[in-house]
């Protein structure tokens, strides 16, 4: 998985695959690269795969944002990632999942 900071805003782009070999990188990247006094946005349009380790990392990232009174927003998940997010019902835990793509 590759994590890069977007040029504008409080956005990290996740690319590749997030699994147990690299999922711990996400909360660390958020804590070090983003202003936790703003909502945290994760762009998922280039994330092809996520497993349970990745879901745990997203939940830890949510906790980091929530501790600061901020939201975690997952943007533009791929179809495969959206299926996992739906199965785990992350949106029921207060994580905002949205698509900004036009159809």
Secondary structure by P-SEA (a helix, b strand, c coil): cbbbbccccbbbbbcccccccccaaaaaaaacccccccbbbbbccccccccaaaaaaaaaaaaaaaaacbbbbbccccaaaaaaaaaaccccccbbbbbcccc
